[in-house]
Amino acid sequence: MIRFKREGGFVGLSKTKEVDEKDLPEDIRELLDELPEVKVRSGKSVRRDGFKYTIEIEGEKRTRKYTINEEDVTAAIAPLITYLDKL
């Protein structure tokens, strides 16, 4: 199970989605396998109206959680955030 939360922005609204990993497109599922290699910084945002993304990936053996400020989104994780944000 994947839980996605986007918080912040100009009006400070929150968006939460849940999706089963098996329902994701193959390219996004492959990206999930690479996420432990992604280096993210989750300190305080420097953008006043920026978004903060939280992605929790619950697997059979472990759960991984990533919290990323909008300005810290890297090319490695951007496709996952874009896909989940459009759900």
C-alpha positions in Angstrom: 0.0 0.0 0.0 1.2 3.5 -0.8 0.0 6.5 1.1 0.6 10.0 -0.4 0.0 13.3 1.3 0.5 16.8 -0.1 0.3 19.7 2.3 0.8 23.4 2.0 0.6 25.6 -1.0 -0.9 29.0 -1.2 -4.1 28.1 0.7 -2.6 25.4 2.8 -4.9 22.6 1.7 -4.0 19.0 2.2 -4.5 16.1 -0.2 -4.3 12.4 0.8 -4.4 9.4 -1.5 -3.9 5.6 -1.0 -3.1 3.2 -3.8 -2.2 -0.4 -4.0 1.2 -0.9 -5.5 -0.1 -3.5 -7.9 -2.4 -0.8 -9.4 0.6 1.4 -10.4 2.0 1.5 -13.9 5.1 -0.7 -14.4 7.5 2.3 -14.7 6.3 3.7 -11.4 6.6 0.3 -9.6 10.2 0.1 -10.9 10.9 3.5 -9.5 9.7 2.3 -6.0 12.5 -0.2 -6.0 15.0 2.5 -6.5 13.7 4.9 -3.8 16.0 3.7 -1.0 18.8 5.1 -3.1 17.1 8.5 -3.3 18.7 11.1 -1.0 16.0 13.5 0.4 16.2 16.4 2.8 13.2 17.0 4.9 14.0 20.1 6.9 12.0 23.2 7.1 10.9 24.6 3.7 12.4 27.8 2.5 9.4 28.5 0.3 6.6 30.1 2.2 3.8 28.7 0.0 5.6 25.5 -1.1 4.2 22.0 -0.9 5.5 19.2 1.4 5.0 15.7 0.2 4.9 12.6 2.4 5.1 9.1 0.8 4.7 6.0 2.8 5.4 2.7 1.1 4.2 -0.3 3.1 5.8 -3.5 2.0 5.6 -7.1 3.2 8.9 -6.8 5.2 9.2 -3.1 6.0 7.6 0.3 5.7 9.5 3.2 4.1 8.5 6.9 4.6 9.8 9.9 2.7 9.0 13.5 3.6 10.2 16.0 0.9 9.8 19.7 0.5 8.8 20.9 -2.9 12.2 22.6 -3.5 14.0 19.4 -2.6 12.2 17.1 -5.1 14.9 15.4 -7.3 14.6 14.1 -10.8 14.7 10.6 -9.3 11.5 10.9 -7.3 9.6 13.6 -9.3 7.8 11.1 -11.6 6.4 9.3 -8.5 5.2 12.5 -6.9 3.7 13.7 -10.2 1.8 10.4 -10.7 0.5 10.2 -7.2 -0.5 13.9 -7.2 -2.7 13.4 -10.2 -4.7 10.5 -8.7 
